[in-house]
Amino acid sequence: MKTSKNIRLQLQIQKFIFITLLLTVVGLLAWASQKYRLQYDWTAGQRNTISQSSKKLLQSMDDPITVNVYIKDDATLKTAVEEILNRYQREKDNFNFKIINPDIDLELAQLDKVTRYGQIAVKYQGRSEVISSLNEGTLSSALQRLSYSGERSLIFLDGHGERQPAGEKNTDYGQFSASLATKGITSHSHHLLKAALPDDTDILVIASPEKPLLKGEFEHIKKYIEQGGNLLWMMDPGAKNEKLSGLSELANLLNIKFIDGIVVDNNANVRQTLGIQHPAMIPVLDYHSHAITKNLNYNTLFPISRGIEIEASDEWQSTIIAQSLPKSWSESKKLSGNLVFNSDTGDVAGPLPIVVALERSLVAKNEKTDKVSQRIIVAGDSDFLANSYLGIGANLTLGTNIIDWLSGDDDLIAIEIKNAPDTKLQLDDTEIMLIGFGFFILLPAGLLLIGLTIWFRRRKR
């Protein structure tokens, strides 16, 4: 069949129009794929997307979020990190993250206060927090703490030789206060002879007073405790239990007792491994289960500490946060020569609690406070948060977690646990036999029968 010149022209025009429309559609699809994002997670439990709780949190955070991940140059690890953070980036356009080698970008690592591989610096609205593991639970919890807009106030008791929150001496807490300030937590000194405790006191900190408190000063503290105030009380060795620098009645109120003496650990192997020279430098390697210790995966160090004895109480619920190793003890004599445990001279065998968490319900006290519970931390050492020792091990993380718990910031997002119900196939012996019979006998026999049937029919034609 011959085609005229006119028909050929029409066919060429149609072909051109078709190609133009096709390219236009492809271009529009490419533009739409960049402009709009559409994703479906068909995995069981939707394991490749973040939970609804995390999505709502991101929607409530309008300002940009920055996450700096400090890891080695490892392609596999980098892919795993990107997979997790991309889930957040898909839900929030101004969620930015960088993967940084701390050996190369030393200045940024120091600025973010990162000390080792695997740490992650999370930043929001000028505040920052360093976390040690990357998963939805820890990252969303850190974002929730950073999104808290209200200022929290730490009041440090002053006037009795306590540690200074803004001091730069080795024994002061300047570095710890500066770290808390990045999370919106302010620290102030307060002298009870000048005024009672402010009404907006979120946490009262008593950092090992060297001189005794006056009775009138203690009455202010007692009133604060009776009205449900939260407290961080640190008491170094030295003050005897019958006095405790004027705070012995406080110990009675809390149903605790400080053990006289200094906790020592004469385990040479442990000291050599950790590079500890003095037996009174107590390392804590294992932690009891608690909201404060859930992200502690590194040792803490307590210099010159005393043990704590928890007395039975129907009012206070107590939890040991940190304790010395089993071979430790409380030395009742001066630390000199070869230290040997001797119960006859008053030594108390370990392990000994060094940090204890106390909590009680305030339901019966609602006429005085609208809080549900009261939280108190008692520590037999105040040096672990001092400028000299804050950067050792996980001391900073422990101190930050203590303040978060005392201020109620442990009530974190309820992250849905996304378990996959289809990762394992459980078969009994009968089911395995039936599957084997089907694959090794029935299936080959069926194929053979079909082949013979086809061959027989073709032969009959």
C-alpha positions as CSV (number, residue, x, y, z in Angstrom):
1,M,0.0,0.0,0.0
2,K,1.4,3.3,-1.1
3,T,1.2,6.3,1.2
4,S,0.9,9.8,-0.2
5,K,3.3,12.6,0.8
6,N,0.5,14.2,2.8
7,I,-0.1,11.1,4.9
8,R,3.6,10.7,5.6
9,L,3.7,14.3,6.8
10,Q,0.8,13.6,9.1
11,L,2.5,10.6,10.5
12,Q,5.7,12.6,11.1
13,I,3.7,15.3,12.9
14,Q,1.9,12.6,15.1
15,K,5.2,11.1,15.9
16,F,6.7,14.4,16.9
17,I,3.6,15.3,19.0
18,F,3.8,11.9,20.7
19,I,7.5,12.3,21.6
20,T,6.9,15.8,22.8
21,L,4.1,14.7,25.1
22,L,6.1,11.7,26.3
23,L,9.1,13.9,27.2
24,T,6.8,16.4,28.8
25,V,5.1,13.8,31.0
26,V,8.5,12.3,32.0
27,G,9.8,15.8,32.8
28,L,6.7,16.6,34.9
29,L,7.1,13.3,36.7
30,A,10.7,14.0,37.5
31,W,9.8,17.5,38.7
32,A,7.0,16.1,40.9
33,S,9.3,13.5,42.4
34,Q,11.6,16.3,43.5
35,K,8.8,18.6,44.7
36,Y,6.7,16.0,46.5
37,R,7.6,13.0,48.5
38,L,5.4,9.9,48.7
39,Q,6.5,6.8,50.5
40,Y,4.8,3.7,51.8
41,D,6.2,1.4,54.4
42,W,4.7,-2.0,53.9
43,T,7.0,-3.8,56.4
44,A,5.4,-5.5,59.4
45,G,5.1,-2.9,62.2
46,Q,6.3,-0.2,59.8
47,R,9.9,-0.6,60.9
48,N,11.3,1.8,58.2
49,T,9.5,4.9,59.4
50,I,9.5,6.7,62.7
51,S,6.6,6.4,65.1
52,Q,3.6,8.8,65.3
53,S,4.9,10.2,68.6
54,S,8.2,11.2,67.0
55,K,6.3,12.7,64.0
56,K,4.2,14.8,66.3
57,L,7.3,16.0,68.1
58,L,8.9,17.1,64.9
59,Q,5.8,18.9,63.8
60,S,5.9,20.9,67.1
61,M,9.5,21.9,66.5
62,D,9.4,24.8,64.0
63,D,13.1,25.8,64.0
64,P,15.9,23.9,62.3
65,I,17.4,20.8,63.9
66,T,21.0,19.9,63.5
67,V,22.5,16.5,64.2
68,N,26.3,15.9,64.0
69,V,27.3,12.2,64.1
70,Y,30.9,11.5,65.0
71,I,32.1,8.2,63.6
72,K,35.1,6.8,61.7
73,D,35.2,6.7,57.9
74,D,33.2,3.4,57.6
75,A,30.9,3.0,54.6
76,T,28.7,0.4,56.2
77,L,28.3,2.4,59.4
78,K,27.7,5.6,57.4
79,T,24.9,3.8,55.5
80,A,23.2,2.6,58.7
81,V,23.4,6.2,60.2
82,E,21.9,7.7,57.1
83,E,19.1,5.2,57.0
84,I,18.0,6.2,60.6
85,L,18.4,10.0,60.1
86,N,16.7,10.0,56.7
87,R,13.5,8.8,58.4
88,Y,13.5,12.1,60.4
89,Q,14.5,14.2,57.4
90,R,11.6,12.9,55.4
91,E,9.2,14.2,58.1
92,K,10.9,17.6,58.6
93,D,12.5,19.7,55.8
94,N,14.8,21.6,58.1
95,F,16.2,18.5,59.8
96,N,19.9,18.6,58.9
97,F,22.6,16.1,59.7
98,K,26.3,15.6,59.1
99,I,28.5,12.6,59.5
100,I,31.9,13.8,60.8
101,N,35.2,12.1,61.5
102,P,36.4,13.6,64.8
103,D,40.0,12.9,63.9
104,I,39.7,15.3,60.9
105,D,37.4,18.0,62.2
106,L,38.9,18.4,65.7
107,E,37.6,22.0,66.2
108,L,34.0,21.1,65.6
109,A,34.3,18.0,67.8
110,Q,35.6,20.2,70.6
111,L,32.9,22.7,70.1
112,D,30.2,20.0,70.3
113,K,32.0,18.6,73.4
114,V,32.4,15.2,71.8
115,T,35.1,13.0,73.4
116,R,34.9,9.7,71.6
117,Y,33.6,7.9,68.5
118,G,29.9,7.1,68.3
119,Q,28.7,10.3,70.1
120,I,26.0,12.4,68.5
121,A,25.5,16.2,69.1
122,V,21.9,17.2,68.8
123,K,21.2,21.0,68.5
124,Y,18.0,23.0,68.6
125,Q,17.3,26.7,69.3
126,G,20.8,27.3,70.6
127,R,20.7,24.4,73.0
128,S,22.6,21.2,72.5
129,E,22.9,17.7,74.0
130,V,25.3,14.8,73.3
131,I,23.9,11.3,73.2
132,S,25.9,8.1,73.0
133,S,23.7,5.9,70.8
134,L,21.6,6.4,67.7
135,N,18.1,5.0,67.6
136,E,14.6,6.5,67.6
137,G,14.2,6.3,71.4
138,T,17.4,8.2,72.3
139,L,17.2,10.7,69.5
140,S,13.5,11.6,70.0
141,S,14.0,11.8,73.7
142,A,16.9,14.2,73.3
143,L,14.8,16.3,70.9
144,Q,12.0,16.5,73.4
145,R,14.3,17.7,76.1
146,L,15.8,20.3,73.8
147,S,12.3,21.5,72.7
148,Y,11.4,22.2,76.3
149,S,11.0,26.0,76.2
150,G,10.7,26.7,79.9
151,E,13.7,27.7,82.0
152,R,14.5,25.4,84.9
153,S,16.2,26.7,88.0
154,L,18.9,25.0,90.1
155,I,19.4,26.7,93.5
156,F,22.8,25.9,95.1
157,L,23.0,26.3,98.8
158,D,25.7,28.9,99.7
159,G,27.4,30.3,102.8
160,H,28.9,27.1,104.3
161,G,31.9,26.3,102.1
162,E,29.8,24.5,99.4
163,R,30.9,24.0,95.7
164,Q,30.2,27.1,93.6
165,P,28.0,26.6,90.5
166,A,29.9,29.3,88.5
167,G,33.3,28.8,90.0
168,E,36.4,28.1,87.9
169,K,38.4,26.3,90.6
170,N,39.0,22.6,90.2
171,T,36.5,21.9,93.0
172,D,33.7,24.1,91.6
173,Y,30.9,23.3,89.2
174,G,31.4,25.9,86.5
175,Q,31.7,23.4,83.7
176,F,28.7,21.4,84.8
177,S,26.6,24.6,85.1
178,A,27.7,25.7,81.6
179,S,26.7,22.3,80.2
180,L,23.3,22.6,81.9
181,A,22.8,26.1,80.6
182,T,22.8,24.8,77.0
183,K,19.7,22.9,77.9
184,G,17.9,25.8,79.4
185,I,18.8,25.0,83.0
186,T,20.1,28.0,85.0
187,S,22.2,27.7,88.2
188,H,22.2,30.2,91.1
189,S,23.8,30.4,94.5
190,H,21.5,31.2,97.5
191,H,22.2,32.1,101.1
192,L,19.4,31.1,103.4
193,L,20.4,33.8,106.0
194,K,19.5,36.5,103.3
195,A,16.2,35.0,102.1
196,A,14.1,31.9,102.1
197,L,14.2,29.6,99.0
198,P,12.6,31.2,95.9
199,D,9.1,29.8,95.1
200,D,10.3,28.9,91.6
201,T,13.1,26.6,92.8
202,D,12.9,23.5,90.6
203,I,15.8,21.7,92.3
204,L,17.8,22.5,95.5
205,V,21.4,21.4,95.4
206,I,23.4,20.9,98.6
207,A,27.0,20.3,97.5
208,S,28.8,19.1,100.7
209,P,28.8,22.1,103.1
210,E,32.0,22.3,105.2
211,K,30.5,24.5,107.9
212,P,27.3,23.5,109.9
213,L,24.0,25.1,108.9
214,L,22.2,27.1,111.6
215,K,18.9,25.7,112.9
216,G,16.9,28.4,111.2
217,E,18.5,27.6,107.8
218,F,17.7,24.0,108.1
219,E,14.1,24.9,108.9
220,H,13.9,26.5,105.4
221,I,15.2,23.2,103.9
222,K,12.9,21.1,105.9
223,K,9.9,23.1,104.8
224,Y,11.0,22.8,101.2
225,I,11.2,19.0,101.5
226,E,7.9,18.7,103.3
227,Q,6.2,20.7,100.5
228,G,7.5,18.2,97.9
229,G,10.6,20.0,96.7
230,N,13.2,18.0,94.7
231,L,16.7,17.8,96.1
232,L,20.3,16.8,95.1
233,W,22.3,16.3,98.3
234,M,26.0,15.4,98.0
235,M,28.0,14.8,101.2
236,D,31.7,14.1,101.2
237,P,33.4,12.0,103.8
238,G,34.4,13.8,107.0
239,A,31.2,14.9,108.6
240,K,30.0,12.5,111.3
241,N,26.5,11.0,111.1
242,E,25.4,12.6,114.3
243,K,26.0,16.1,112.9
244,L,26.4,16.0,109.1
245,S,27.1,19.8,109.1
246,G,23.7,20.4,110.6
247,L,21.9,18.1,108.2
248,S,21.5,15.0,110.3
249,E,17.8,15.6,110.7
250,L,17.5,15.7,106.9
251,A,19.1,12.2,106.7
252,N,16.4,11.0,109.2
253,L,13.7,12.5,107.1
254,L,15.0,10.6,104.1
255,N,15.5,7.3,106.0
256,I,19.2,7.1,104.9
257,K,22.4,7.0,106.8
258,F,25.9,7.9,105.6
259,I,28.6,5.4,106.4
260,D,31.6,6.9,108.3
261,G,34.9,6.5,106.5
262,I,36.1,6.5,102.9
263,V,35.2,3.9,100.3
264,V,38.4,2.2,98.9
265,D,39.0,-0.4,96.4
266,N,42.4,-2.1,96.6
267,N,41.9,-4.2,93.4
268,A,45.2,-3.6,91.7
269,N,44.0,-5.1,88.4
270,V,41.1,-2.8,88.1
271,R,43.2,0.3,89.0
272,Q,45.8,-0.7,86.5
273,T,43.3,-1.3,83.7
274,L,41.6,2.1,84.3
275,G,44.8,4.0,85.1
276,I,43.7,4.8,88.6
277,Q,46.5,5.5,91.1
278,H,44.7,6.0,94.4
279,P,42.5,3.3,96.0
280,A,39.9,5.9,97.1
281,M,39.2,6.7,93.4
282,I,36.2,4.5,93.0
283,P,35.1,3.4,89.5
284,V,31.5,2.3,88.8
285,L,31.3,-0.1,86.0
286,D,27.8,-1.5,86.3
287,Y,24.5,0.4,87.0
288,H,21.2,-0.6,88.4
289,S,18.2,-0.3,86.1
290,H,16.7,3.2,86.4
291,A,15.7,6.2,84.2
292,I,19.0,7.9,85.2
293,T,21.2,5.0,84.0
294,K,19.4,3.8,80.9
295,N,21.9,5.5,78.5
296,L,25.1,5.0,80.6
297,N,27.4,2.6,78.8
298,Y,30.7,3.8,80.1
299,N,32.3,3.9,83.6
300,T,32.0,6.8,86.0
301,L,34.6,7.8,88.7
302,F,33.9,8.9,92.2
303,P,36.9,10.4,94.0
304,I,37.0,10.3,97.8
305,S,33.4,9.1,98.5
306,R,31.4,7.6,101.3
307,G,28.9,4.8,101.3
308,I,25.2,5.2,101.9
309,E,23.0,2.9,104.0
310,I,19.3,2.8,103.0
311,E,16.9,2.2,105.9
312,A,13.5,0.5,105.4
313,S,10.7,3.0,104.7
314,D,7.1,2.7,103.7
315,E,7.2,6.3,102.4
316,W,10.2,6.4,100.2
317,Q,10.9,4.2,97.2
318,S,14.7,3.8,96.9
319,T,16.9,2.7,94.0
320,I,20.7,2.4,94.1
321,I,22.1,4.3,91.1
322,A,25.8,3.7,91.5
323,Q,27.7,1.5,93.9
324,S,31.3,0.4,94.5
325,L,32.7,-3.0,93.3
326,P,32.3,-6.1,95.4
327,K,35.9,-6.1,96.7
328,S,35.6,-2.6,98.0
329,W,35.0,-1.5,101.6
330,S,34.6,1.6,103.7
331,E,38.0,2.3,105.4
332,S,37.5,3.7,108.9
333,K,41.2,4.6,109.5
334,K,43.5,7.1,107.7
335,L,44.5,6.1,104.2
336,S,48.1,5.2,104.5
337,G,50.3,2.2,103.8
338,N,48.9,-1.1,102.6
339,L,45.2,-1.0,103.1
340,V,43.6,-4.2,104.4
341,F,39.9,-4.8,105.3
342,N,39.4,-5.2,109.0
343,S,35.9,-5.3,110.4
344,D,37.2,-5.2,114.0
345,T,38.3,-1.6,113.5
346,G,35.0,-0.5,112.0
347,D,35.5,-1.2,108.3
348,V,32.3,-1.9,106.3
349,A,32.5,-4.5,103.5
350,G,31.3,-3.5,100.0
351,P,29.7,-3.2,97.6
352,L,28.5,0.1,99.0
353,P,25.9,2.4,97.4
354,I,27.4,5.8,96.5
355,V,24.4,7.4,94.7
356,V,20.8,6.6,95.7
357,A,17.5,7.8,94.2
358,L,14.5,8.4,96.4
359,E,11.0,9.0,95.3
360,R,7.7,9.2,97.1
361,S,4.1,9.9,96.0
362,L,2.6,13.3,96.8
363,V,-1.0,12.4,96.2
364,A,-1.7,13.0,99.9
365,K,0.0,16.4,99.7
366,N,-1.9,17.9,96.8
367,E,-3.1,20.8,99.0
368,K,0.6,22.0,99.0
369,T,1.8,21.1,95.6
370,D,0.4,20.0,92.2
371,K,3.3,17.6,91.6
372,V,2.6,13.9,91.5
373,S,5.8,12.7,93.1
374,Q,8.9,14.1,94.9
375,R,12.4,13.1,93.8
376,I,15.6,13.2,95.7
377,I,19.2,12.1,94.9
378,V,21.7,11.5,97.7
379,A,25.4,11.0,96.8
380,G,28.3,10.2,99.0
381,D,30.6,12.3,96.9
382,S,30.5,15.8,95.4
383,D,33.8,15.7,93.4
384,F,32.4,13.6,90.5
385,L,30.7,16.8,89.1
386,A,33.6,19.1,89.9
387,N,35.6,20.8,87.1
388,S,38.5,18.4,87.7
389,Y,36.5,15.2,87.2
390,L,33.5,16.1,85.1
391,G,35.2,15.0,81.8
392,I,36.2,11.6,83.1
393,G,34.2,8.7,81.8
394,A,30.4,9.2,81.9
395,N,30.5,11.6,84.8
396,L,28.9,14.5,82.8
397,T,26.2,12.1,81.4
398,L,25.4,10.8,84.9
399,G,25.1,14.4,86.3
400,T,22.9,15.5,83.4
401,N,20.7,12.5,83.8
402,I,20.3,13.2,87.5
403,I,19.2,16.8,86.8
404,D,16.8,15.6,84.1
405,W,15.3,13.0,86.4
406,L,14.9,15.5,89.3
407,S,13.2,18.0,87.0
408,G,10.8,15.4,85.6
409,D,12.3,15.3,82.1
410,D,12.5,11.5,82.2
411,D,8.9,11.3,81.1
412,L,10.0,10.9,77.6
413,I,8.2,10.0,74.4
414,A,6.4,6.7,74.4
415,I,8.2,5.2,71.3
416,E,6.3,2.3,69.8
417,I,8.4,-0.8,69.7
418,K,8.4,-2.0,66.1
419,N,8.9,-5.7,66.3
420,A,8.8,-7.7,63.1
421,P,6.5,-10.8,63.4
422,D,7.9,-12.3,60.2
423,T,11.6,-12.5,60.8
424,K,11.5,-16.1,62.0
425,L,9.7,-19.2,60.6
426,Q,8.8,-21.7,63.3
427,L,8.0,-25.2,62.0
428,D,7.5,-28.4,63.8
429,D,8.6,-31.8,62.5
430,T,5.3,-32.6,60.8
431,E,5.3,-29.4,58.9
432,I,8.9,-29.8,57.8
433,M,8.1,-33.3,56.6
434,L,5.0,-32.1,54.6
435,I,7.0,-29.3,52.9
436,G,9.8,-31.7,52.1
437,F,7.4,-34.3,50.7
438,G,5.8,-31.6,48.5
439,F,9.0,-30.2,47.1
440,F,10.9,-33.5,46.7
441,I,8.2,-35.9,45.7
442,L,4.9,-34.3,44.7
443,L,6.3,-31.4,42.7
444,P,8.7,-33.5,40.6
445,A,6.1,-36.2,40.1
446,G,3.6,-33.5,39.0
447,L,6.0,-32.1,36.5
448,L,6.9,-35.5,35.2
449,L,3.2,-36.4,34.8
450,I,2.5,-33.1,32.9
451,G,5.4,-33.8,30.6
452,L,4.3,-37.3,29.8
453,T,0.7,-36.1,29.2
454,I,1.9,-33.5,26.7
455,W,4.2,-36.1,25.0
456,F,1.5,-38.7,24.7
457,R,-1.0,-36.2,23.2
458,R,1.5,-35.0,20.6
459,R,2.3,-38.6,19.6
460,K,-1.4,-39.3,19.0
461,R,-1.8,-36.5,16.5
